[in-house]
Amino acid sequence: MKKLICTLLAVCLIASFAGCSINITAPGMESGSKVSSKAPDTVSTVDIPEVSVPEASAETSSEASEPVTSVVESTPDVSSTAPSVQTGNTFKYFGLSIELPEGFSVSDPNATTPIAMHSSYPSVSDNITFSKSGASSINTYSEELIKQTYSSVFEGFDMLSYKKVSVAGLEAIEINYKVSMSGTSIEQIQDMIFASDATYIITYTIVSETYRSVFKNSLSTVTVTAM
């Protein structure tokens, strides 16, 4: 149950930031309720246009098989099937290329929202999630807007940092935040990269401090080309 809560929290956070629509249901909360740190047994439906969370398969129903992840889906102007491939440690997602940390791989590169997990999962549950939306302006995403958007969905949202950075020579926003629920704390570092024809979102879920610098090194390998 603990890892399921982590998954649902991360899903809602990223979907709300991307300005999309998400539907999440779990037993115990009424539709329209705000997710709170008081740990309800379920997360209710949250409406924010154009994203839906895939149903968990039988293989992922147990607690041990629920990763702490972020799920973001493409906006309507983007194909739902990403032309992606992993060769060695290099993962290519649309026009973005990145060197994944040693031991990480994407099990389904052509998933709508690919996720890179460690070969030692669930012992190592740190992960990297990739998503994409249409081209946008960095000026659209102020720190205040992001705080308001996330806080409107979750009580206990804690923005640790917000900064404008450069990734692959492109303008980008990097935010670091935490959310707590039922005693479970999720920390994520999210980079929005503003390319000329798309906005790429890379979300790092940090469970172990070991991977904080590892993920930072991985981000430095990103290159972006027009599709």
PEZI-V496838 format. One record per backbone hydrogen bond with DSSP energy under -1.0 kcal/mol. NH is the residue of the N-H (numbers start at 1). CO is the residue of the C=O. Records with the same first field share a line. If there is no record, write none. Layout:
NH = CO / CO
//
This chain:
5 = 1
6 = 2
7 = 3
8 = 4
9 = 5
10 = 6
11 = 7
12 = 8
13 = 9
14 = 10
15 = 11
16 = 12
17 = 13
18 = 14
20 = 15
32 = 45
33 = 30
35 = 153
39 = 36
60 = 57
61 = 58
66 = 63
78 = 75
84 = 82
85 = 92
87 = 90
90 = 87
91 = 98
92 = 85
93 = 96
96 = 93
97 = 223
98 = 91
100 = 89
104 = 101
105 = 117
111 = 108
116 = 128
117 = 105
119 = 103
121 = 118
123 = 120
127 = 205
128 = 116
129 = 203
130 = 114
131 = 201
133 = 199
140 = 137
141 = 138
146 = 142
147 = 143
148 = 144
149 = 145
150 = 146
151 = 147
152 = 148
153 = 150
154 = 150
155 = 35
158 = 178
160 = 176
161 = 176
163 = 174
165 = 172
167 = 170
170 = 167
172 = 165
173 = 192
174 = 163
175 = 190
176 = 161
177 = 188
178 = 158
179 = 186
181 = 184
184 = 181
186 = 179
188 = 177
189 = 204
190 = 175
191 = 202
192 = 173
193 = 200
194 = 171
195 = 193 / 198
199 = 133
200 = 193
201 = 131
202 = 191
203 = 129
204 = 189
205 = 127
206 = 187
211 = 208
212 = 209
215 = 211
216 = 212
217 = 213
218 = 214
219 = 215
220 = 216
221 = 218
222 = 219
223 = 97
225 = 95
//
